[in-house]
Amino acid sequence: MINSAGLLDELLSLGIEHEVEHHQPIFTMADSDALELSLDGMRCKNLLLRDRKGKHYLLMTTAEKSVDLSRLSQALGSGRLSLASPERLFVLLGVRPGALSPLALVNDTERQVELILDEDLGTASHYVLHPLDNGISVQLSSAALQRFLIGIQHHARWVAIAARS
């Protein structure tokens, strides 16, 4: 499994421009909201989900959205969804809770996790993501994130994500 230093090297080897900022580790969206960064970009909520059949999804959505998992499972055509355990998060993607982002897919060499991007993220020019470590943030343009996913041969599905009412 690649660590954060290896991931940052991978971004450089793929020619992907990015900015890096080190900070105190954060574990929740509330921690993220309180964190002052010099990096510009949309901060996102990332969840590793699992359906009853054992299929895994990495969902990236807006920070403030409370996701309706029942409606999401219908949109994905999957069984009932639940949050994957911290142990499964580490085994599949090599990260601990608080450090999840689409960048962790660099460790999904067996393509066990499908990336689901909320259509509400489509207007963002830049994202602020954790590079496998919740004490580091990187700024990537939306085009750079797409180049990264292509570089690691991982694709994303854009879905309209319903908020819980």
PyMOL commands that set and color helices and strands:
alter all, ss='L'
color gray80, all
select helices_A, chain A and resi 4-13+29-34+69-76+86-93+102-107+119-121+142-151
alter helices_A, ss='H'
color red, helices_A
select strands_A, chain A and resi 19-22+42-51+56-62+81-83+113-118+126-129+136-141+156-159
alter strands_A, ss='S'
color yellow, strands_A
deselect
rebuild
show_as cartoon
